[in-house]
Amino acid sequence: MASRPELVAPPEIFYDDAEARKYTSSSRIVEIQASLSERALELLALPDDGIPKLLLDIGCGSGLSGETLSENGHHWIGLDISPSMLNVAVEREVEGDLLLGDMGQGLGLRPGVIDGVISISAVQWLCNADKSSHNPILRLKAFFTSLYRCLANGARAVFQIYPENINQRELILKAAMRAGFAGGIVVDFPHSTKKRKEFLVLTCGQRAVNSIPEGKDDDGESCSDDDSEDEENQTVRVSDRHRPQKKQKWNKSGKGKEWIKRKKEQMRRRGNAVPPDTKYTGRKRKDRF
Ligand SMILES: C[S@@+](CC[C@H](N)C(=O)[O-])C[C@H]1O[C@@H](n2cnc3c(N)ncnc32)[C@H](O)[C@@H]1O
């Protein structure tokens, strides 16, 4: 991707009629999006049981990514915010069902009905605030929480993303973990500026697989599991995370204001220097992030 369209205009404006046609008629884009979708489907690791699955394509655009799902025998629902992109998809007679909507407002789908999700070159758009009412953190939260809800237990979601920097990658990853997903980032061709591609691979539910697949390297070999960030090369090979444990509120362990006061009395009786009791003694502190 030569430039960052998300910095030019909101998606529904950037992908107008002219841009939607230009995008879909570029043989280079068609080829790139098809290979990204193939890889996302591979990372989705659907059971090889010959049964067609119901998949979601988030930010489906004109249906280039969804076509890969059809070619592999699956049913799909595509969501996109750009009417022009969806019009081109309709003209191209894609096989998926198309929904016009903003992923940042959450998905209104029934719980547990989706077998897997792919999203190609779309989710980084959520990191930008296009309107004064837009808060990227809240929009990512609405998206990932609603996505988690509509997935079947153990289902995977694979997002090929173009984060602008490390902070954006972290923002997206954190929002996904907070929504309950496990997983991390898989990077293909981490040492090639041109070929380098990032995939956020997530699993939901109790059957969540605790490890994520390996990225591909330039020599076609798999990259080894490596949680580290290579600052010099600005590459993350693979990071594997789980939902953060909720911090235990210390009051729950019985150490409330009364307990603190008793302890302080005890220490004073022993002749220790103890800070005076104030209205702040034993106060509840905000969680630190
Ligand atoms: C680069 S295109 C990719 C389209 C398609 N996945 C493909 O591979 O050809 C990114 C798509 O994400 C969509 N998009 C961006 N922000 C969105 C949002 N908030 N909700 C739904 N779709 C969005 C855009 O309208 C655009 O069609």
The ligand as a Tripos MOL2 file, in Angstrom:
@<TRIPOS>MOLECULE
LIG
   27    29     1     0     0
SMALL
NO_CHARGES

@<TRIPOS>ATOM
      1 C1         -8.4440   -1.4130    1.5650 C.3       1 LIG1
      2 S1        -10.1490   -1.7440    1.5370 S.3       1 LIG1
      3 C2        -10.1480   -3.5010    1.6220 C.3       1 LIG1
      4 C3        -11.3940   -4.1090    1.0400 C.3       1 LIG1
      5 C4        -11.3980   -5.6240    0.9690 C.3       1 LIG1
      6 N1        -11.2180   -6.2180    2.2830 N.3       1 LIG1
      7 C5        -10.3330   -6.1080    0.0320 C.2       1 LIG1
      8 O1         -9.4850   -6.9060    0.4630 O.co2     1 LIG1
      9 O2        -10.3330   -5.7250   -1.1180 O.co2     1 LIG1
     10 C6        -10.6510   -1.2930    3.2050 C.3       1 LIG1
     11 C7        -12.1450   -1.3570    3.3880 C.3       1 LIG1
     12 O3        -12.4390   -1.1310    4.7750 O.3       1 LIG1
     13 C8        -13.6540   -0.4170    4.8270 C.3       1 LIG1
     14 N2        -13.8030    0.2450    6.1380 N.ar      1 LIG1
     15 C9        -13.0090    1.1870    6.6810 C.ar      1 LIG1
     16 N3        -13.4910    1.5820    7.8690 N.ar      1 LIG1
     17 C10       -14.6220    0.8690    8.0860 C.ar      1 LIG1
     18 C11       -15.5720    0.8340    9.1400 C.ar      1 LIG1
     19 N4        -15.4790    1.6540   10.1890 N.pl3     1 LIG1
     20 N5        -16.6030   -0.0350    9.0530 N.ar      1 LIG1
     21 C12       -16.7270   -0.8540    7.9710 C.ar      1 LIG1
     22 N6        -15.8650   -0.8520    6.9250 N.ar      1 LIG1
     23 C13       -14.8090    0.0060    6.9850 C.ar      1 LIG1
     24 C14       -13.5200    0.6010    3.6920 C.3       1 LIG1
     25 O4        -14.7500    1.1600    3.3070 O.3       1 LIG1
     26 C15       -12.8820   -0.2740    2.6080 C.3       1 LIG1
     27 O5        -13.8430   -0.8490    1.7720 O.3       1 LIG1
@<TRIPOS>BOND
     1     1     2 1
     2     2     3 1
     3     2    10 1
     4     3     4 1
     5     4     5 1
     6     5     6 1
     7     5     7 1
     8     7     8 2
     9     7     9 1
    10    10    11 1
    11    11    12 1
    12    11    26 1
    13    12    13 1
    14    13    14 1
    15    13    24 1
    16    14    15 ar
    17    14    23 ar
    18    15    16 ar
    19    16    17 ar
    20    17    18 ar
    21    17    23 ar
    22    18    19 1
    23    18    20 ar
    24    20    21 ar
    25    21    22 ar
    26    22    23 ar
    27    24    25 1
    28    24    26 1
    29    26    27 1
@<TRIPOS>SUBSTRUCTURE
     1 LIG1         1 GROUP 0 **** ****
